[in-house]
Amino acid sequence: MKVEITAKAVNSKVLVEHISGTIKDGIHAVEMTWGNDEERSIFLEYINSLLHEAWNAGKIEQWKVQCNSLNNNADDILNGMFVLDVHFKQKHCLNVTKLRYTIRENE
């Protein structure tokens, strides 16, 4: 499995490294089929709990995690490629940090 990460509008490199590193480690540690809605949903709950912890610690104000038909087209899914988008707004910042994980199951 190959994972590529792009980040936009980064305010705190430390926070982004923590969040993106934890998610990337989770992607590699969990044996799941990204095309399986139930398995993917469980992993998205894990990411939501990670971001909820950051919210409880006062590091972020809001977040959104998306990996569904809105950001993945049918051809890519059939070819084993999935996009996972994680957006969050840090406390006391105007812009939203956007992390995009491109996951290729067959590589």
SVG drawing of the C-alpha trace seen along z (x, -y; Angstrom):
<svg xmlns="http://www.w3.org/2000/svg" viewBox="-21 -35 27 42">
<polyline fill="none" stroke="black" stroke-width="0.4" points="0.0,0.0 1.3,-3.5 0.2,-6.6 0.8,-10.2 0.0,-13.2 -0.4,-16.8 -1.0,-19.6 -2.4,-23.1 -2.8,-26.1 -0.6,-24.7 -0.5,-26.9 1.3,-24.7 3.8,-22.2 3.9,-20.4 0.2,-19.8 0.0,-18.8 2.9,-16.4 1.2,-14.8 -2.2,-14.4 -0.9,-13.4 1.7,-11.0 -0.9,-9.3 -3.3,-8.9 -0.6,-7.6 0.6,-5.1 -3.0,-4.0 -3.4,-3.5 -0.4,-1.2 -1.2,0.6 -4.8,1.5 -5.4,4.3 -8.5,3.3 -10.0,3.1 -10.6,-0.6 -13.4,0.4 -15.3,1.9 -17.7,-0.8 -18.0,0.7 -14.2,1.1 -13.6,-2.4 -16.3,-3.8 -14.6,-2.3 -11.3,-3.9 -12.9,-7.2 -14.4,-7.0 -10.8,-6.5 -9.7,-9.7 -12.7,-11.5 -11.8,-10.4 -8.2,-11.6 -9.5,-15.1 -12.0,-15.1 -9.0,-14.7 -7.3,-17.7 -10.5,-19.6 -10.7,-18.6 -7.1,-19.8 -8.1,-23.2 -5.9,-22.8 -8.7,-22.8 -12.1,-24.3 -13.8,-22.2 -13.0,-19.4 -14.3,-17.3 -13.2,-13.9 -14.3,-12.6 -13.7,-9.5 -16.8,-8.6 -18.3,-9.1 -18.1,-12.9 -14.3,-12.9 -13.7,-9.5 -14.9,-8.6 -16.0,-5.1 -13.1,-4.5 -10.5,-5.3 -12.2,-3.1 -12.3,-0.2 -8.5,-0.7 -7.8,-0.6 -7.2,-4.4 -8.9,-6.3 -8.8,-9.9 -9.1,-10.7 -9.6,-14.4 -9.1,-15.7 -9.8,-19.4 -9.5,-21.2 -9.4,-24.7 -6.9,-25.4 -8.0,-27.5 -7.3,-31.3 -6.6,-30.8 -8.6,-32.1 -7.7,-29.5 -8.5,-25.8 -5.7,-23.2 -6.4,-20.6 -4.7,-17.2 -5.3,-14.9 -4.2,-11.3 -4.1,-9.5 -4.1,-5.7 -3.2,-3.2 -4.1,0.3 -2.4,2.2 1.1,0.6"/>
</svg>
